[in-house]
Amino acid sequence: MVDYVATQRMPTRVRARARDSSLLRNLDWVLLATVVGLVGYGLWAIAGITKLDVAGDPDFYVKRQATYALLGSIGLILAVLIDPQLYRRHSRIVYGVLIAMLLLVPVIGVEVRNTRRWIELGSFQFQPSEFGKLLVILFLAAFLADRGKRVAEGRTVLAATGLAFVPMVLVFLQPDLGTAVVYAAALWATLFIAGTRWVHLSALLGVAALAAVVVLWAAPAAGVQVLADYQHDRLTGFLNPSENPQGSTYNITQSTTAVGAGGLDGRGVSGATQTNLNYLPEHHTDFVFASLAEQRGFFGASILLLLYLLLIWRAIKVITYATDAYTATVAGGIAFVFLTQIFINVGMTIGMAPITGIPLPFVSSGGSSMVVNLSAIGVLQAICVRRR
Amino acid sequence: MASTGARLRPGRFLPPDPRAKTPYRLTPQMVFRIGILGFLVLVAFAILFFRLWALQVLSGTQHLQAAENNQLRTLRIEAARGPIRDRSGRVLVDNAAATAIRVYPSDLPDNGAYGELKRLAQILHVPLADITKQIEEHKGDPVTPVTVKEDATDAEVQFLTERNAEFPGVAVEDIFIRRYRFGDLAPQLLGHVGEISEEQLKGQRVYRSGDRIGQGGVEAAFDKFLRGQTGLARLRVDSLGRPTSEPLTDADPIPGHGLKLTLDAKLQRAAQAALVYGIDLAIDEGNWNANAGAIVALDPSDGAIRAMASYPTFDPEVFVEPGKRKQLQLLLNQENAERSNYPALNRATSGLYPPGSTFKPVTALAAMQEHILAPYDSIQCTGEVTLFKQRFDNWNPFVNEPMTLPTALAESCDTYFYELGKRFYSLPPERGQPLQRWATTFGFGQPTGLDAGSEGSGLMPTFKWKKDTFTAEIDRIWKPGDSIQLAIGQKDLQVTPLQMARFYALVANGGKLVTPHVVQAVQQGNARSSGPAGPLTLRRFSPPPQEIAVDKGALDAVREGLYQATHATNGTSSTIFGHFPVPIAGKTGTAERVIDVGDYSTLMDSSWWCGYGPAQAAELVVCAVIENGGFGGEAAAPAALRVFESYFGKQAGLVQTAEAD
């Protein structure tokens, strides 16, 4: 029956219209609704969390975040319209843009609290490493898909790792350890979906674990400092939060206190003292989940987590819609990078993961993150609509 | 499927284009990997949910507690201290609202605390060293604030309030400070208010670190009435310790009760002036080292203190006024205090002096009670006498006549009393030490039981005391000279002016030993809450006098002698009191004391006068002592007269000082 329909020759214009209508028809509406729900929920959360942050303008951050969401929607629509194969064909340009952006940061970047992560574009601060998350996936997927069956070869894995290592190091030097970890997750996920052999994947995990041990324990013991002291303390602090509650584990202590104090149904906007009195640092960016949990309680936090679960489920489903290894890898990479970010960010606020500066997708206040996450959803939708 | 479909399509016989890519299909391996990915997702979310459940639901209460404690600081709100009034209701001490600048050491920033304190010191004009020293002292207790300045000006308060973001850990708090309406009136007796010290904190549960409590005198002794009840409030603070709300009151502070003293502000003022006058007189007459003294005036009927002056003195404002902090050092620093002759010492209660001839009535009463003296028998008074192979001089070498007790008292004949001393010494051992026993009965050698402030016991030399105190065998024996010198109040005997006044009250009231007291009542609340009838009295203090079995005739003889001493031709202070419209009776005294003068020590005379008036129905006992003031008639007697003048509102007219003991 399918053949019958397909064999009908249609005039070009009619075919184009059919494609357009198929674009809308094949859109993953559940995924879209989930994302709309997440952005809306995020705006509502930010509204409560930042109510007292800017004197005289309680809606400052919500308005800003809504603007970012609008910008991100444009990115989403554009990403749906663009055939993902375009990125594959121009994967070298993708990689070039990625490296160029990251190289620009130390040159013209703005320094904020001893880190250089942002480039100023007029009044908008733009964070290349956030965009890098998507670009890394697009590039690695293209690189691996182009290798076809050679994905199974160790050389390919090494080459991919080497190529991913460059942006990781650049981001690590900003310093932004968390984003570097996300890039590593992107590498591992793309290799995984592209079909790399288990041995290679395990070896990669082994090397990562070894690196962590060396950096966090062996090297300091031998007198070589790879990480700054504060980074080291933050990474290990969550293992023993009561060690130095006024110092290196201050954030983790205050954050778990905030989350716990939220209880079942939250302390409300005005009752959330950990947030309102600034005990919780960075409560509208990195620690936004802790603030949400304090204000809205277990119920409020669970709604967000369930929305995330839905999002990732739909993203994984997109892998099955893929028409080729390339798009499948892209979809898998995006799904896993979302998972990584959510797990590390939420985990750190509840004392289960080291403290690294990773934003919570769709909720943390920040333009680059919002635009890039919505664009990633756009890419997923683009894959979805071009299914057969 | 698509490729097979293409192959089956009619008209396409050519094999597949070799450039066409291998068609993509969802291999079982891919499905497996997607499955693993899904499993990872489920595990990750399960972990997050369980942890969230554990944190928020299982141990939520604990964390809520921690969050509450995080941001609430308990403040102790000082209650307004009760006012202190004199006997006629004049307010001597009350409160003024002030603004204190306090530093909470625990809230100071880790970095830049020094810079912040330095700036604070500059703004408040307080030496930086003072602040850092205080913080250092409170190191073990970083939660209690350190008061940097108690009386900040409006400009300073405004400056700090506007910039509170720049001064984390610095708080502006409303407090009460003591206001001394009569300036330097009786500062040693009233005491002051100050922060509790480490030693005072030990072993008690009433006060807390950082409390300001009564220090010394009435303020300390009646602190439990004056202090009221500290209120409690909670203050919300942010993560930098800056207040984010007005304090939420848990318990309102309850103002302290007022005190009504027996003191008369006017008489107290007069006594303080009289003391200065007496010292000036002594210096004018060549007693260049007259530099200190005390006057006690009390009501002989119940021991109510009407005035209690001590010199040198100080201005209690030094404890309040930041500009006078330097002078505070004169009181608190041992070395400085010595240089300024201990202005904080209440000489009326703690100054120990040999009483000299003012003690003679004690000897006389004891001798009559022990029946070794008949008051109207004569004893020859001479310029000198040799007893037990030892020569004893009279203060007046030119006298040689028989005297009865009243005359001997009036002219203060030493040889008369040497004779009594000899009689006491010569009593058989089974009679014990009757002079010491009677003196003890009259209140000497022990605290008087004054209700406020510290008190000296004095020293009553006894056989046992000598034996216990000295090591050399010769010094440990009670010798005739000890009895003879004791009879005229010399050598080892030491008394306080208050003990002396108490004894003269006993003489004046006919044998009742009163308990001196300065607080007569506790009154309700603050000045504002008083109705037209004055503040409500909650509690009254009137310690009952103790009846002493003293022979009326013996007392009359002594009183006769004391009256003659101020009125008879040869009375030692007749030139001073003789023309005063109110009949005053009293006794001079000149007591030798060893005084360190620079590098050497010498004997110097303390000038004494004790007495009462009106002589027949005494209303007021006055006891004055001026250190190194010469004869009693030179300095102490004229000073005491000034107090009587103020009390009775009458002038004495021409007064001549007398070089008489």
Interface residues (C-beta under 8 A of the other chain):
Chain A: D3 T7 G148 A189 F192 I193 G195 Q254 T256 T257 A258 V259 G260 A261 G262 G263 L264 R267 T273 Q274 L277 N278 Y279 A293 E294 G297 F298 A301 S302 L305 Y308 L309 I312 W313 I316 I319 T320 A322 T323 D324 A325 A328 G332 A335 F336 L339 I342 F343 V346 G347 I350 G351 M352 R388
Chain B: A2 G5 R9 K21 T22 Y24 L26 Q29 M30 R33 I34 L37 G38 L40 V41 A44 F45 I47 L48 F49 R51 L52 W53 L55 Q56 V57 S59 G60 T61 Q62 H63 L64 A66 A67 E68 N70 Q71 R236 V237 D238 S239 L240 T244
